[in-house]
């Protein structure tokens, strides 16, 4: 009778241990799935950031080219202003010679 009770207790313990192992395995699978999902989300965010950085980099390069172009135009405009001032002075000198 006591052997029967012990055997029954042993079976109950084995059943409990088996259930605990199954629960632990299920928790482990859930954690692995959760980790895989988080890694995929991080990977997607990283890809998004890389795309954004490439776009910003292209925009920055275009902006720099535009600034260089505008700077060249400004230098050319200043040169033309100087030339115009020279011509105005020459015209004033000629006018002074014609009409003293």
MIZA-995918 format. One record per atom (N, C-alpha, C, O): residue number from 0; atom name; x negated, y, z negated. Coordinates in Angstrom, 2 decimals, padded with zeros to 5 digits. Each point is the difference from the previous one (the first is absolute). Layout:
<recs>
<NUM "CA" <X Y Z>>
...
</recs>
This chain:
<recs>
<0 "N" <-000.83 -001.20 000.00>>
<0 "CA" <000.83 001.20 000.00>>
<0 "C" <-000.87 001.25 000.00>>
<0 "O" <000.24 000.93 000.78>>
<1 "N" <-001.24 -000.88 -001.63>>
<1 "CA" <-000.90 001.14 -000.06>>
<1 "C" <-000.78 000.13 001.31>>
<1 "O" <-000.24 001.10 000.49>>
<2 "N" <-000.13 -002.23 000.08>>
<2 "CA" <-000.71 000.00 001.28>>
<2 "C" <000.89 000.59 001.08>>
<2 "O" <-000.46 000.73 000.88>>
<3 "N" <001.74 -001.07 -000.95>>
<3 "CA" <000.96 000.52 000.98>>
<3 "C" <000.11 001.52 -000.12>>
<3 "O" <000.04 000.72 001.00>>
<4 "N" <000.03 -000.25 -002.24>>
<4 "CA" <000.10 001.45 -000.24>>
<4 "C" <-001.26 000.71 000.51>>
<4 "O" <000.09 001.05 000.63>>
<5 "N" <-001.24 -001.63 -000.92>>
<5 "CA" <-001.28 000.59 000.45>>
<5 "C" <-000.07 000.01 001.53>>
<5 "O" <-000.46 000.97 000.60>>
<6 "N" <000.91 -002.04 000.01>>
<6 "CA" <-000.01 -000.09 001.46>>
<6 "C" <000.91 001.07 000.59>>
<6 "O" <-000.32 000.65 000.99>>
<7 "N" <001.48 -000.49 -001.63>>
<7 "CA" <000.96 001.01 000.44>>
<7 "C" <-000.61 001.40 -000.15>>
<7 "O" <000.13 000.84 000.89>>
<8 "N" <-000.79 -000.58 -002.02>>
<8 "CA" <-000.66 001.30 -000.24>>
<8 "C" <-001.10 000.23 001.04>>
<8 "O" <-000.16 001.10 000.53>>
<9 "N" <-000.58 -002.19 -000.26>>
<9 "CA" <-001.09 000.10 000.99>>
<9 "C" <000.56 000.35 001.38>>
<9 "O" <-000.55 000.85 000.70>>
<10 "N" <001.64 -001.50 -000.32>>
<10 "CA" <000.64 000.30 001.29>>
<10 "C" <000.50 001.45 000.04>>
<10 "O" <-000.12 000.68 001.01>>
<11 "N" <000.68 -000.24 -002.14>>
<11 "CA" <000.49 001.38 -000.08>>
<11 "C" <-001.17 000.98 000.13>>
<11 "O" <000.10 001.01 000.69>>
<12 "N" <-001.22 -001.33 -001.35>>
<12 "CA" <-001.19 000.84 000.10>>
<12 "C" <-000.54 000.02 001.42>>
<12 "O" <-000.37 001.05 000.53>>
<13 "N" <000.32 -002.25 000.10>>
<13 "CA" <-000.48 -000.07 001.37>>
<13 "C" <000.89 000.81 000.94>>
<13 "O" <-000.48 000.68 000.90>>
<14 "N" <001.78 -000.76 -001.12>>
<14 "CA" <000.96 000.76 000.81>>
<14 "C" <-000.20 001.50 -000.20>>
<14 "O" <000.03 000.77 000.96>>
<15 "N" <-000.25 -000.34 -002.21>>
<15 "CA" <-000.22 001.41 -000.30>>
<15 "C" <-001.29 000.48 000.65>>
<15 "O" <-000.06 001.09 000.57>>
<16 "N" <-001.00 -001.93 -000.67>>
<16 "CA" <-001.28 000.39 000.62>>
<16 "C" <000.15 000.10 001.52>>
<16 "O" <-000.55 000.91 000.61>>
<17 "N" <001.27 -001.84 -000.01>>
<17 "CA" <000.23 000.03 001.44>>
<17 "C" <000.75 001.27 000.39>>
<17 "O" <-000.33 000.65 000.99>>
<18 "N" <001.36 -000.31 -001.79>>
<18 "CA" <000.76 001.23 000.27>>
<18 "C" <-000.89 001.23 -000.12>>
<18 "O" <000.08 000.92 000.82>>
<19 "N" <-000.94 -000.91 -001.84>>
<19 "CA" <-000.91 001.13 -000.18>>
<19 "C" <-000.96 000.11 001.18>>
<19 "O" <-000.28 001.10 000.47>>
<20 "N" <-000.23 -002.23 000.01>>
<20 "CA" <-000.91 000.00 001.14>>
<20 "C" <000.71 000.53 001.25>>
<20 "O" <-000.56 000.80 000.75>>
<21 "N" <001.80 -001.25 -000.55>>
<21 "CA" <000.77 000.47 001.16>>
<21 "C" <000.27 001.50 -000.11>>
<21 "O" <-000.12 000.74 000.98>>
<22 "N" <000.47 -000.29 -002.20>>
<22 "CA" <000.23 001.44 -000.20>>
<22 "C" <-001.28 000.79 000.27>>
<22 "O" <000.04 001.04 000.66>>
<23 "N" <-001.16 -001.53 -001.16>>
<23 "CA" <-001.28 000.68 000.20>>
<23 "C" <-000.34 000.04 001.48>>
<23 "O" <-000.46 001.02 000.51>>
<24 "N" <000.69 -002.11 000.19>>
<24 "CA" <-000.28 -000.05 001.43>>
<24 "C" <000.90 000.98 000.75>>
<24 "O" <-000.45 000.68 000.92>>
<25 "N" <001.71 -000.61 -001.32>>
<25 "CA" <000.93 000.94 000.64>>
<25 "C" <-000.43 001.44 -000.26>>
<25 "O" <000.02 000.84 000.90>>
<26 "N" <-000.41 -000.55 -002.15>>
<26 "CA" <-000.49 001.36 -000.33>>
<26 "C" <-001.25 000.33 000.82>>
<26 "O" <-000.15 001.12 000.50>>
<27 "N" <-000.72 -002.10 -000.38>>
<27 "CA" <-001.23 000.19 000.77>>
<27 "C" <000.33 000.30 001.46>>
<27 "O" <-000.58 000.91 000.60>>
<28 "N" <001.52 -001.66 -000.02>>
<28 "CA" <000.40 000.25 001.40>>
<28 "C" <000.60 001.40 000.14>>
<28 "O" <-000.30 000.72 000.96>>
<29 "N" <001.15 -000.33 -001.92>>
<29 "CA" <000.61 001.34 000.06>>
<29 "C" <-001.07 001.09 -000.08>>
<29 "O" <000.05 000.99 000.74>>
<30 "N" <-001.01 -001.19 -001.63>>
<30 "CA" <-001.09 000.98 -000.12>>
<30 "C" <-000.82 000.07 001.28>>
<30 "O" <-000.39 001.08 000.44>>
<31 "N" <000.12 -002.24 000.16>>
<31 "CA" <-000.75 -000.01 001.25>>
<31 "C" <000.78 000.70 001.11>>
<31 "O" <-000.58 000.76 000.78>>
<32 "N" <001.89 -001.01 -000.72>>
<32 "CA" <000.83 000.65 001.02>>
<32 "C" <000.03 001.51 -000.23>>
<32 "O" <-000.08 000.79 000.94>>
<33 "N" <000.20 -000.41 -002.20>>
<33 "CA" <000.03 001.43 -000.35>>
<33 "C" <-001.33 000.66 000.37>>
<33 "O" <-000.03 001.11 000.53>>
<34 "N" <-001.05 -001.80 -000.83>>
<34 "CA" <-001.33 000.53 000.33>>
<34 "C" <-000.15 000.14 001.52>>
<34 "O" <-000.50 001.02 000.48>>
<35 "N" <000.93 -002.03 000.25>>
<35 "CA" <-000.10 000.04 001.47>>
<35 "C" <000.83 001.16 000.55>>
<35 "O" <-000.42 000.70 000.92>>
<36 "N" <001.61 -000.49 -001.50>>
<36 "CA" <000.86 001.11 000.44>>
<36 "C" <-000.66 001.35 -000.29>>
<36 "O" <000.01 000.89 000.85>>
<37 "N" <-000.59 -000.76 -002.04>>
<37 "CA" <-000.67 001.25 -000.35>>
<37 "C" <-001.20 000.26 000.91>>
<37 "O" <-000.24 001.13 000.41>>
<38 "N" <-000.50 -002.18 -000.10>>
<38 "CA" <-001.16 000.16 000.88>>
<38 "C" <000.45 000.42 001.40>>
<38 "O" <-000.64 000.84 000.63>>
<39 "N" <001.73 -001.42 -000.16>>
<39 "CA" <000.53 000.37 001.32>>
<39 "C" <000.44 001.46 000.00>>
<39 "O" <-000.23 000.72 000.97>>
<40 "N" <000.88 -000.28 -002.06>>
<40 "CA" <000.43 001.40 -000.10>>
<40 "C" <-001.21 000.93 -000.02>>
<40 "O" <-000.01 001.03 000.67>>
<41 "N" <-001.01 -001.41 -001.43>>
<41 "CA" <-001.22 000.83 -000.06>>
<41 "C" <-000.66 000.05 001.37>>
<41 "O" <-000.47 001.06 000.42>>
<42 "N" <000.44 -002.18 000.28>>
<42 "CA" <-000.59 -000.06 001.34>>
<42 "C" <000.77 000.93 000.95>>
<42 "O" <-000.61 000.71 000.80>>
<43 "N" <001.94 -000.73 -000.90>>
<43 "CA" <000.82 000.87 000.85>>
<43 "C" <-000.27 001.47 -000.32>>
<43 "O" <-000.11 000.82 000.91>>
<44 "N" <000.01 -000.50 -002.20>>
<44 "CA" <-000.30 001.39 -000.39>>
<44 "C" <-001.38 000.42 000.51>>
<44 "O" <-000.18 001.13 000.47>>
<45 "N" <-000.76 -002.02 -000.57>>
<45 "CA" <-001.35 000.29 000.48>>
<45 "C" <000.01 000.27 001.50>>
<45 "O" <-000.64 000.94 000.47>>
<46 "N" <001.36 -001.76 000.26>>
<46 "CA" <000.09 000.19 001.45>>
<46 "C" <000.66 001.34 000.32>>
<46 "O" <-000.43 000.71 000.91>>
<47 "N" <001.48 -000.37 -001.67>>
<47 "CA" <000.69 001.28 000.17>>
<47 "C" <-000.96 001.16 -000.23>>
<47 "O" <-000.04 000.96 000.78>>
<48 "N" <-000.74 -001.05 -001.85>>
<48 "CA" <-000.97 001.06 -000.32>>
<48 "C" <-001.06 000.13 001.08>>
<48 "O" <-000.38 001.11 000.38>>
<49 "N" <-000.08 -002.25 000.13>>
<49 "CA" <-001.00 000.04 001.06>>
<49 "C" <000.56 000.68 001.24>>
<49 "O" <-000.68 000.82 000.63>>
<50 "N" <001.92 -001.14 -000.28>>
<50 "CA" <000.65 000.63 001.15>>
<50 "C" <000.12 001.49 -000.23>>
<50 "O" <-000.30 000.80 000.89>>
<51 "N" <000.73 -000.41 -002.09>>
<51 "CA" <000.15 001.43 -000.33>>
<51 "C" <-001.35 000.71 000.08>>
<51 "O" <-000.10 001.10 000.55>>
<52 "N" <-000.94 -001.74 -001.10>>
<52 "CA" <-001.34 000.59 000.03>>
<52 "C" <-000.50 000.18 001.44>>
<52 "O" <-000.61 001.02 000.32>>
<53 "N" <000.88 -002.01 000.53>>
<53 "CA" <-000.41 000.13 001.41>>
<53 "C" <000.72 001.17 000.65>>
<53 "O" <-000.61 000.77 000.75>>
<54 "N" <001.92 -000.63 -001.02>>
<54 "CA" <000.76 001.10 000.58>>
<54 "C" <-000.52 001.35 -000.51>>
<54 "O" <-000.18 000.93 000.79>>
<55 "N" <-000.06 -000.84 -002.08>>
<55 "CA" <-000.51 001.25 -000.58>>
<55 "C" <-001.37 000.32 000.58>>
<55 "O" <-000.31 001.16 000.28>>
<56 "N" <-000.52 -002.18 -000.12>>
<56 "CA" <-001.33 000.18 000.56>>
<56 "C" <000.09 000.52 001.43>>
<56 "O" <-000.75 000.91 000.39>>
<57 "N" <001.66 -001.47 000.41>>
<57 "CA" <000.19 000.46 001.38>>
<57 "C" <000.48 001.45 000.01>>
<57 "O" <-000.48 000.82 000.78>>
<58 "N" <001.44 -000.51 -001.68>>
<58 "CA" <000.51 001.36 -000.07>>
<58 "C" <-001.09 000.97 -000.41>>
<58 "O" <-000.09 001.11 000.53>>
<59 "N" <-000.74 -001.52 -001.47>>
<59 "CA" <-001.10 000.85 -000.45>>
<59 "C" <-000.99 000.25 001.14>>
<59 "O" <-000.45 001.13 000.20>>
<60 "N" <000.12 -002.18 000.54>>
<60 "CA" <-000.92 000.16 001.13>>
<60 "C" <000.59 000.94 001.05>>
<60 "O" <-000.70 000.85 000.54>>
<61 "N" <001.99 -001.01 -000.26>>
<61 "CA" <000.66 000.88 000.97>>
<61 "C" <000.00 001.44 -000.50>>
<61 "O" <-000.23 000.93 000.77>>
<62 "N" <000.49 -000.76 -002.05>>
<62 "CA" <000.00 001.33 -000.60>>
<62 "C" <-001.38 000.64 000.07>>
<62 "O" <-000.13 001.18 000.29>>
<63 "N" <-000.89 -001.97 -000.55>>
<63 "CA" <-001.37 000.51 000.07>>
<63 "C" <-000.35 000.42 001.43>>
<63 "O" <-000.62 001.04 000.22>>
<64 "N" <001.04 -001.87 000.76>>
<64 "CA" <-000.26 000.36 001.41>>
<64 "C" <000.72 001.30 000.34>>
<64 "O" <-000.56 000.87 000.67>>
<65 "N" <001.81 -000.74 -001.13>>
<65 "CA" <000.77 001.21 000.26>>
<65 "C" <-000.67 001.21 -000.65>>
<65 "O" <-000.09 001.07 000.61>>
<66 "N" <-000.39 -001.23 -001.84>>
<66 "CA" <-000.70 001.09 -000.68>>
<66 "C" <-001.26 000.41 000.76>>
<66 "O" <-000.29 001.19 000.14>>
<67 "N" <-000.46 -002.17 000.34>>
<67 "CA" <-001.20 000.30 000.78>>
<67 "C" <000.36 000.76 001.27>>
<67 "O" <-000.67 000.96 000.38>>
<68 "N" <001.74 -001.40 000.26>>
<68 "CA" <000.46 000.67 001.22>>
<68 "C" <000.42 001.45 -000.30>>
<68 "O" <-000.34 000.92 000.74>>
<69 "N" <001.07 -000.75 -001.83>>
<69 "CA" <000.42 001.35 -000.38>>
<69 "C" <-001.19 000.88 -000.37>>
<69 "O" <-000.02 001.19 000.30>>
<70 "N" <-000.95 -001.79 -000.95>>
<70 "CA" <-001.21 000.75 -000.36>>
<70 "C" <-000.74 000.45 001.26>>
<70 "O" <-000.48 001.13 000.08>>
<71 "N" <000.39 -002.02 000.91>>
<71 "CA" <-000.64 000.35 001.27>>
<71 "C" <000.77 001.13 000.68>>
<71 "O" <-000.61 000.93 000.55>>
<72 "N" <001.94 -001.00 -000.58>>
<72 "CA" <000.82 001.06 000.60>>
<72 "C" <-000.21 001.33 -000.72>>
<72 "O" <-000.07 001.05 000.62>>
<73 "N" <-000.02 -001.12 -001.94>>
<73 "CA" <-000.21 001.21 -000.79>>
<73 "C" <-001.35 000.64 000.36>>
<73 "O" <-000.09 001.21 000.18>>
<74 "N" <-000.94 -002.04 -000.07>>
<74 "CA" <-001.32 000.51 000.37>>
<74 "C" <000.07 000.63 001.39>>
<74 "O" <-000.57 001.07 000.23>>
<75 "N" <001.27 -001.73 000.69>>
<75 "CA" <000.15 000.53 001.35>>
<75 "C" <000.78 001.32 -000.03>>
<75 "O" <-000.36 000.94 000.72>>
<76 "N" <001.40 -000.85 -001.52>>
<76 "CA" <000.79 001.23 -000.11>>
<76 "C" <-000.86 001.13 -000.57>>
<76 "O" <000.08 001.14 000.47>>
<77 "N" <-000.89 -001.45 -001.46>>
<77 "CA" <-000.89 001.02 -000.57>>
<77 "C" <-001.01 000.48 001.04>>
<77 "O" <-000.30 001.19 000.08>>
<78 "N" <-000.22 -002.13 000.71>>
<78 "CA" <-000.96 000.36 001.05>>
<78 "C" <000.68 000.91 001.03>>
<78 "O" <-000.58 000.98 000.46>>
<79 "N" <001.84 -001.33 -000.10>>
<79 "CA" <000.73 000.81 000.97>>
<79 "C" <000.31 001.39 -000.55>>
<79 "O" <-000.04 000.99 000.73>>
<80 "N" <000.34 -000.92 -002.04>>
<80 "CA" <000.25 001.30 -000.63>>
<80 "C" <-001.26 000.88 000.06>>
<80 "O" <000.09 001.19 000.29>>
<81 "N" <-001.24 -001.80 -000.55>>
<81 "CA" <-001.26 000.74 000.08>>
<81 "C" <-000.23 000.50 001.43>>
<81 "O" <-000.41 001.14 000.21>>
<82 "N" <000.66 -002.02 000.75>>
<82 "CA" <-000.18 000.37 001.41>>
<82 "C" <000.94 001.15 000.36>>
<82 "O" <-000.39 000.94 000.68>>
<83 "N" <001.65 -001.04 -001.15>>
<83 "CA" <000.99 001.04 000.26>>
<83 "C" <-000.45 001.34 -000.61>>
<83 "O" <000.15 001.05 000.62>>
<84 "N" <-000.69 -001.11 -001.82>>
<84 "CA" <-000.48 001.22 -000.66>>
<84 "C" <-001.15 000.61 000.81>>
<84 "O" <-000.09 001.22 000.15>>
<85 "N" <-000.78 -002.09 000.38>>
<85 "CA" <-001.10 000.50 000.84>>
<85 "C" <000.55 000.69 001.24>>
<85 "O" <-000.47 001.08 000.36>>
<86 "N" <001.45 -001.70 000.30>>
<86 "CA" <000.59 000.59 001.21>>
<86 "C" <000.68 001.33 -000.33>>
<86 "O" <-000.09 000.96 000.76>>
<87 "N" <000.79 -000.92 -001.92>>
<87 "CA" <000.66 001.25 -000.40>>
<87 "C" <-001.04 001.11 -000.19>>
<87 "O" <000.21 001.14 000.41>>
<88 "N" <-001.32 -001.48 -001.05>>
<88 "CA" <-001.08 000.99 -000.19>>
<88 "C" <-000.55 000.47 001.34>>
<88 "O" <-000.23 001.19 000.20>>
<89 "N" <000.02 -002.15 000.73>>
<89 "CA" <-000.50 000.38 001.32>>
<89 "C" <000.99 000.92 000.71>>
<89 "O" <-000.40 000.99 000.61>>
<90 "N" <001.70 -001.31 -000.71>>
<90 "CA" <001.02 000.84 000.63>>
<90 "C" <000.02 001.40 -000.61>>
<90 "O" <000.14 001.00 000.71>>
<91 "N" <-000.28 -000.94 -002.05>>
<91 "CA" <-000.02 001.31 -000.66>>
<91 "C" <-001.22 000.80 000.44>>
<91 "O" <000.09 001.21 000.21>>
<92 "N" <-001.23 -001.89 -000.06>>
<92 "CA" <-001.21 000.68 000.45>>
<92 "C" <000.17 000.51 001.43>>
<92 "O" <-000.40 001.12 000.33>>
<93 "N" <001.02 -001.96 000.53>>
<93 "CA" <000.22 000.42 001.39>>
<93 "C" <000.97 001.17 000.05>>
<93 "O" <-000.20 000.95 000.76>>
<94 "N" <001.25 -001.02 -001.58>>
<94 "CA" <000.98 001.10 -000.04>>
<94 "C" <-000.67 001.28 -000.48>>
<94 "O" <000.32 001.09 000.49>>
<95 "N" <-001.23 -001.21 -001.44>>
<95 "CA" <-000.70 001.19 -000.50>>
<95 "C" <-000.90 000.58 001.08>>
<95 "O" <-000.16 001.22 000.08>>
<96 "N" <-000.42 -002.08 000.75>>
<96 "CA" <-000.84 000.49 001.10>>
<96 "C" <000.84 000.68 001.06>>
<96 "O" <-000.41 001.02 000.56>>
<97 "N" <001.59 -001.57 -000.28>>
<97 "CA" <000.87 000.59 001.01>>
<97 "C" <000.64 001.28 -000.48>>
<97 "O" <000.02 001.00 000.71>>
<98 "N" <000.49 -001.03 -001.93>>
<98 "CA" <000.64 001.18 -000.61>>
<98 "C" <-000.76 000.38 -001.26>>
<98 "O" <000.33 -000.47 -001.09>>
<99 "N" <-001.32 001.31 001.23>>
<99 "CA" <-000.82 000.36 -001.17>>
<99 "C" <000.74 000.91 -000.98>>
<99 "O" <-000.56 000.38 -001.03>>
</recs>
